[in-house]
């Protein structure tokens, strides 16, 4: 697992691979300590078709948060 985390730390997300998606929603937990909010926000700002949703009281897995359920339903 640690080797995988090292790999992820050195990896970059290329937003260009997302440009083919016509409608995209990026959902991110404000308390995420693994993937910084600023990075997710920057990716969404570089994609005209992307909507950014910040879940206030969620960490890395916002889908387990009640606010996620309320906003996505």
Secondary structure as GFF3:
##gff-version 3
##sequence-region A 1 73
A	DSSP	alpha_helix	2	10	.	.	.	ID=ss1
A	DSSP	three_ten_helix	15	18	.	.	.	ID=ss2
A	DSSP	beta_strand	24	29	.	.	.	ID=ss3
A	DSSP	alpha_helix	37	45	.	.	.	ID=ss4
A	DSSP	beta_strand	50	55	.	.	.	ID=ss5
A	DSSP	three_ten_helix	62	64	.	.	.	ID=ss6
A	DSSP	alpha_helix	66	72	.	.	.	ID=ss7
###
